């Protein structure tokens, strides 16, 4: 009898919460804000209040959260994933997750690493950024344009990312495509941390004698850090390349083993700072002794909401560049502005 009463009470609460369709942030000082939870990312909740612009709040400043307007995907710093709604728990800094499978889980707010609406419309699962920078000197009469951007799509077990960047030189009479990089990546998660990966890539680097490289890869990876301020993953596998050098010579099909690591560091106190470090190593199975390395460091500093100042440092190394006599190492510093959406 007690079990039936408890089950009926839980069902009634869930139905009422769902019907309410309003989320609430409960602050430690007793105040509250009503609206809709948009997302949580590594310690910060983005919230859309009724009749006001979006706000961001650190989880450590909240007493609790009610997030009942949608079903959410909730990732924790312990590499657990839940699907459901959230309601305040009896203790401060805790929430109860009402899972879609019917039970509840007690969770500390600061254990939430990532949260986003799962049953949103298709377009609302997208996020990304776009950036541009330009510098010009009258004395040399040329300018350099750099562009970059990415689009991300996340579903329950799938993740798709498209990223693009380019550096171009402009003079009175010429337009030079100095460096280009396009990547389409697909990850399928078998567990909350382990995933299989497929990707397609296009590269151009005139400094290294590379007119174009098409690359197709397959591998496996693991998210090995999902703390409040650090997000990191690694993957490894094999790729095949088709290269053409700046003398219009084709390489045929080349095979390589690859390993990649990415570290993302966040600071959410004002101003918000994001540091991204990516390292990728390649070892050729087709050309004896050939090794390559692609590295990039991106520093983003938020000026105003969603608009960031961006500083990037990139480096590319190839001990056997496609064109004989070309440089083996290329590096550069890129400065610009970046707008984040989604």
C-alpha distance (Angstrom), angle and dihedral (degrees) to the residues before:
residue distance angle dihedral
X1 . . .
X2 3.81 . .
X3 3.80 88.9 .
X4 3.81 91.7 53.1
X5 3.81 92.1 48.3
X6 3.82 91.9 48.9
X7 3.81 92.0 47.6
X8 3.80 91.8 48.5
X9 3.82 90.7 48.9
X10 3.80 91.7 50.5
X11 3.80 91.2 48.2
X12 3.81 91.2 49.0
X13 3.82 92.2 50.4
X14 3.79 91.3 48.4
X15 3.80 92.7 49.7
X16 3.81 91.8 47.2
X17 3.76 92.4 48.7
X18 3.78 91.7 49.1
X19 3.80 91.8 48.4
X20 3.80 91.2 49.5
X21 3.84 90.2 63.1
X22 3.81 91.5 -170.0
X23 3.78 127.2 113.2
X24 3.78 124.6 -150.6
X25 3.79 137.4 -158.5
X26 3.82 113.0 -149.2
X27 3.82 113.2 -156.6
X28 3.80 126.7 -154.0
X29 3.83 91.6 -116.4
X30 3.81 90.9 60.5
X31 3.81 98.3 -102.2
X32 3.78 122.9 122.9
X33 3.79 138.9 -162.0
X34 3.81 122.7 -149.2
X35 3.80 124.1 -152.0
X36 3.80 134.6 79.2
X37 3.79 133.2 -40.9
X38 3.81 108.7 -128.7
X39 3.79 101.9 179.5
X40 3.78 148.6 -37.0
X41 3.77 120.0 -137.1
X42 3.79 123.3 -179.6
X43 3.78 98.7 -36.7
X44 3.81 103.4 -27.1
X45 3.81 129.5 91.9
X46 3.81 120.8 -150.1
X47 3.81 109.4 -149.3
X48 3.82 133.6 -174.4
X49 3.84 107.7 -149.2
X50 3.79 121.7 -157.2
X51 3.83 109.6 -92.0
X52 3.82 94.4 -1.0
X53 3.80 141.9 85.0
X54 3.80 122.2 -90.6
X55 3.79 116.9 -77.3
X56 3.82 132.7 -162.1
X57 3.81 121.9 -144.4
X58 3.79 131.4 -179.1
X59 3.81 111.4 -118.0
X60 3.81 91.1 -130.7
X61 3.83 88.9 66.4
X62 3.80 93.6 57.3
X63 3.79 130.2 87.0
X64 3.81 91.8 -156.9
X65 3.81 145.5 -39.1
X66 3.77 134.8 -124.0
X67 3.82 109.6 -155.8
X68 3.79 107.7 170.2
X69 3.80 105.6 131.0
X70 3.82 92.8 89.5
X71 3.78 143.4 10.1
X72 3.81 108.6 -94.8
X73 3.77 135.8 -158.1
X74 3.81 105.8 -133.2
X75 3.82 121.1 -165.7
X76 3.81 119.1 -171.1
X77 3.79 133.4 -154.2
X78 3.83 86.4 -112.1
X79 3.83 89.8 63.7
X80 3.82 94.9 -107.4
X81 3.81 122.8 137.9
X82 3.82 125.9 -153.7
X83 3.80 132.8 -179.5
X84 3.80 117.5 -152.8
X85 3.79 147.2 66.7
X86 3.82 129.6 -60.5
X87 3.80 132.6 -132.4
X88 3.83 131.5 176.8
X89 3.79 117.1 -85.7
X90 3.79 126.5 -144.0
X91 3.81 94.1 -102.4
X92 3.81 125.0 66.4
X93 3.82 117.1 -98.4
X94 3.82 91.2 18.3
X95 3.80 132.8 109.5
X96 3.78 134.1 -172.9
X97 3.78 115.2 -129.4
X98 3.79 111.4 -146.2
X99 3.80 98.9 -152.3
X100 3.79 123.4 -148.4
X101 3.82 88.7 -123.8
X102 3.83 89.5 65.7
X103 3.81 106.7 -102.4
X104 3.82 132.4 93.9
X105 3.80 133.1 -122.5
X106 3.81 127.1 -157.6
X107 3.81 111.7 -136.9
X108 3.80 136.0 176.3
X109 3.80 111.3 -123.6
X110 3.79 94.0 -127.1
X111 3.81 90.9 55.7
X112 3.81 89.1 69.0
X113 3.80 108.2 102.0
X114 3.81 101.6 171.1
X115 3.81 132.4 4.9
X116 3.78 129.3 174.6
X117 3.79 137.5 154.5
X118 3.78 110.4 -86.4
X119 3.82 102.3 -170.6
X120 3.78 94.9 46.4
X121 3.77 120.3 126.1
X122 3.81 117.4 -76.3
X123 3.80 94.7 -101.5
X124 3.82 93.2 51.7
X125 3.81 90.9 63.7
X126 3.80 88.7 69.9
X127 3.79 126.9 93.2
X128 3.77 135.3 159.7
X129 3.77 148.0 123.5
X130 3.79 141.5 -110.0
X131 3.79 127.4 -154.1
X132 3.79 140.6 -177.9
X133 3.79 137.6 -176.8
X134 3.80 135.3 177.4
X135 3.78 136.4 -176.6
X136 3.81 129.1 -175.7
X137 3.80 134.7 -179.0
X138 3.79 120.0 -163.3
X139 3.80 93.2 -154.2
X140 3.81 92.4 61.6
X141 3.82 93.4 31.4
X142 3.80 94.9 -140.2
X143 3.76 136.6 103.2
X144 3.78 135.9 -156.3
X145 3.78 121.8 -140.4
X146 3.79 122.8 -164.4
X147 3.80 125.2 -173.3
X148 3.80 132.5 178.4
X149 3.75 139.6 166.3
X150 3.78 146.0 154.2
X151 3.80 139.2 -157.1
X152 3.83 122.6 -157.5
X153 3.79 130.4 -165.1
X154 3.81 122.5 -169.8
X155 3.79 128.9 -171.8
X156 3.81 130.8 164.3
X157 3.81 96.2 -72.2
X158 3.80 103.5 -1.9
X159 3.77 132.6 79.8
X160 3.82 124.7 -176.0
X161 3.80 123.9 -173.6
X162 3.78 130.7 -177.1
X163 3.81 117.1 -171.1
X164 3.80 130.3 177.9
X165 3.80 136.2 179.0
X166 3.78 136.5 167.4
X167 3.80 142.8 175.6
X168 3.81 119.4 -153.2
X169 3.83 134.5 -177.7
X170 3.81 118.8 -144.0
X171 3.80 126.2 -165.3
X172 3.81 134.1 163.6
X173 3.80 91.3 -85.5
X174 3.83 108.5 17.2
X175 3.77 143.4 54.1
X176 3.81 113.5 -159.9
X177 3.82 124.5 -165.5
X178 3.82 97.9 -149.1
X179 3.79 102.0 169.2
X180 3.82 133.5 4.4
X181 3.79 133.5 173.7
X182 3.84 127.1 -178.4
X183 3.82 123.5 174.8
X184 3.81 132.6 -179.8
X185 3.83 111.7 -171.4
X186 3.81 131.3 -176.7
X187 3.83 123.2 -168.3
X188 3.80 125.3 -173.7
X189 3.83 114.9 -165.3
X190 3.79 116.4 -140.6
X191 3.83 90.9 176.9
X192 3.83 130.8 5.5
X193 3.83 89.2 -86.1
X194 3.84 108.9 22.1
X195 3.79 120.8 74.4
X196 3.79 142.7 167.4
X197 3.79 116.7 -128.8
X198 3.81 137.2 -154.1
X199 3.78 124.0 178.6
X200 3.80 145.4 172.0
X201 3.79 121.2 -153.5
X202 3.81 139.1 -174.8
X203 3.81 122.6 -165.4
X204 3.79 136.6 -179.3
X205 3.81 124.9 -178.6
X206 3.81 117.6 165.0
X207 3.82 92.3 -175.8
X208 3.82 89.9 63.4
X209 3.82 93.3 42.7
X210 3.81 93.1 -106.7
X211 3.80 115.8 139.5
X212 3.77 92.6 177.2
X213 3.79 142.0 -21.3
X214 3.81 124.9 -165.1
X215 3.79 113.7 -161.2
X216 3.82 133.1 -172.2
X217 3.80 119.0 -171.7
X218 3.79 143.5 -179.2
X219 3.78 131.0 -174.0
X220 3.79 149.0 116.8
X221 3.79 133.2 -94.5
X222 3.78 147.4 -176.8
X223 3.81 135.4 -143.7
X224 3.79 98.3 -137.1
X225 3.83 100.3 171.5
X226 3.82 126.0 41.7
X227 3.80 102.8 155.8
X228 3.80 126.9 145.2
X229 3.80 93.5 -91.1
X230 3.81 105.5 20.7
X231 3.81 130.4 57.3
X232 3.81 116.5 -178.7
X233 3.80 139.0 167.1
X234 3.78 139.5 171.7
X235 3.79 134.1 -158.8
X236 3.82 137.3 -179.7
X237 3.78 137.7 -175.0
X238 3.79 142.9 107.5
X239 3.80 135.3 -56.1
X240 3.78 136.7 -169.4
X241 3.81 120.4 -146.5
X242 3.78 137.3 -161.6
X243 3.81 110.6 -162.4
X244 3.80 135.3 -172.6
X245 3.80 119.3 -171.5
X246 3.81 128.1 -147.1
X247 3.83 89.6 -93.8
X248 3.85 89.6 61.2
X249 3.81 94.0 -109.0
X250 3.80 116.8 145.2
X251 3.80 121.8 -141.5
X252 3.77 99.9 -154.1
X253 3.82 116.4 -137.4
X254 3.81 116.1 -25.6
X255 3.82 125.9 -171.1
X256 3.81 125.6 -149.0
X257 3.79 139.9 173.0
X258 3.80 114.5 -132.4
X259 3.79 140.1 -166.1
X260 3.80 125.5 -170.9
X261 3.81 136.4 -175.1
X262 3.80 129.6 -174.5
X263 3.81 128.0 -170.1
X264 3.80 122.3 -170.1
X265 3.82 117.6 -168.1
X266 3.82 121.6 -168.7
X267 3.79 135.4 -166.1
X268 3.80 113.8 -176.1
X269 3.79 100.3 -177.5
X270 3.79 111.3 103.4
X271 2.95 119.9 -50.6
X272 3.80 94.9 39.2
X273 3.81 112.3 -134.7
X274 3.81 128.6 -168.4
X275 3.82 123.6 -172.3
X276 3.82 119.8 -169.5
X277 3.82 122.7 -172.3
X278 3.81 121.0 -174.1
X279 3.82 127.5 -178.2
X280 3.82 124.8 -179.6
X281 3.82 125.0 -179.2
X282 3.82 126.8 -166.7
X283 3.82 129.2 -167.6
X284 3.80 118.3 -170.5
X285 3.80 123.0 -127.9
X286 3.82 91.2 -176.9
X287 3.83 101.8 48.6
X288 3.79 118.3 47.2
X289 3.79 113.3 -115.2
X290 3.81 97.2 -4.7
X291 3.81 114.6 146.2
X292 3.79 131.3 172.1
X293 3.77 137.2 -171.6
X294 3.82 131.9 -164.8
X295 3.81 117.2 -170.0
X296 3.78 134.1 172.8
X297 3.81 137.2 176.6
X298 3.82 119.4 -164.7
X299 3.81 123.1 -170.8
X300 3.82 117.0 -170.2
X301 3.81 122.6 -170.7
X302 3.81 116.9 -172.3
X303 3.82 111.7 -131.4
X304 3.80 98.1 175.8
X305 3.78 130.7 -10.1
X306 3.84 110.1 -47.6
X307 3.84 93.0 -10.5
X308 3.79 114.2 104.5
X309 3.76 138.3 -178.5
X310 3.80 109.0 -127.9
X311 3.81 131.1 -155.8
X312 3.82 118.5 -179.5
X313 3.78 131.9 -175.4
X314 3.81 117.0 -168.3
X315 3.78 134.0 -178.0
X316 3.83 132.4 -175.0
X317 3.80 124.1 -171.1
X318 3.83 129.5 -173.4
X319 3.81 119.9 169.4
X320 3.82 89.6 -162.7
X321 3.84 105.7 35.6
X322 3.82 117.0 -163.0
X323 3.83 93.3 -113.1
X324 3.80 115.9 55.2
X325 3.80 111.7 -119.7
X326 3.83 94.4 23.0
X327 3.78 121.3 129.1
X328 3.79 116.6 -86.4
X329 3.81 95.4 -148.3
X330 3.78 131.0 46.9
X331 3.80 126.4 179.0
X332 3.77 138.7 164.3
X333 3.79 147.2 170.0
X334 3.80 118.9 -126.3
X335 3.80 125.2 -165.4
X336 3.79 126.5 -170.6
X337 3.79 150.1 112.0
X338 3.80 126.4 -76.9
X339 3.81 130.7 -159.5
X340 3.81 119.2 -156.6
X341 3.81 122.3 -152.5
X342 3.79 135.2 -179.0
